[in-house]
Amino acid sequence: MATFTLSAFGDEISPDLEEQLAHLNRLDIHYLDLRGAWGKNVLALTDEEINRVKQLCADHGIRVACIGSPIGKSPLADPIEKELANLDRIMEIGAALACRRIRVFSFYPPDQSTNAHYDQYLDEAIDRLARLTERAKAADVELLHENEKEIVGDTLARCQALVRGVNDPHLRVLWDPANFVQVGEARVTERGWPLLGDLVAYVHIKDAKLDDGSVCQAGEGDGQVRELLQALVKRNYQGFLSLEPHLMVAGRSGGFSGTEYMTIAAEALRKVMAETGCVEVKA
């Protein structure tokens, strides 16, 4: 039987970690995607700050589901050694927080004015992701590649090429329906699930509209969120749905929703879950 556990990007609620955790408790969500705290990206947090994160999470009864790292949101031209060092640090943070899932991306090509030529960068991106995955495999960490506009792995076909190209179970797909819509993928679940369904290990919940790319509540856009949840139920998925709603701000390095819109996002997701027979696990 498929079961679903909710998580959320706390920094979409507030820069302050305690406020993030308190609001997650109000929403009856007991997992956190850690992207930022106290106005700092997770990669910039010190050991002392990570210890504080650990203690505050314990105090609020919340665990870290995934480290929302910025690894791979960097130019293809940058030395890969820089990102390998960043991954080493993120894996240290993950180990300290008992989290073995790390979100990654597949690098910015030199010219991002159009994605029409991105296929030529697939081999280079595969090589770089393979280096990262080899490092993650040695530490028994799972890397989750998020589709994102302006990186090599933006479309359904390129995401499939990247993850199949690396061909290692320590690199899986992180499915973000809104990001697919924003690069023009229509009927994204209908067309994309046959390509990627068996590779999906984590799901971000945000939705968007094809006509202008604007972000909206789950189920109100063209991200086929209902169809996605139905496909996950059929696959007997047992994993996370992570709220990253971007309902107030949607930027290149993150988004913001505030307490009000995170509440609206959680209610919208649970409504679609109820309509599609999803069983939520809250432990």
PyMOL commands that set and color helices and strands:
alter all, ss='L'
color gray80, all
select helices_A, chain A and resi 10-12+17-26+42-44+47-60+80-96+118-138+156-166+177-181+188-199+225-234+258-275
alter helices_A, ss='H'
color red, helices_A
select strands_A, chain A and resi 3-9+31-34+36-37+40-41+63-67+101-104+142-146+171-175+200-205+207-208+215-216+238-243+249-251+254-256
alter strands_A, ss='S'
color yellow, strands_A
deselect
rebuild
show_as cartoon
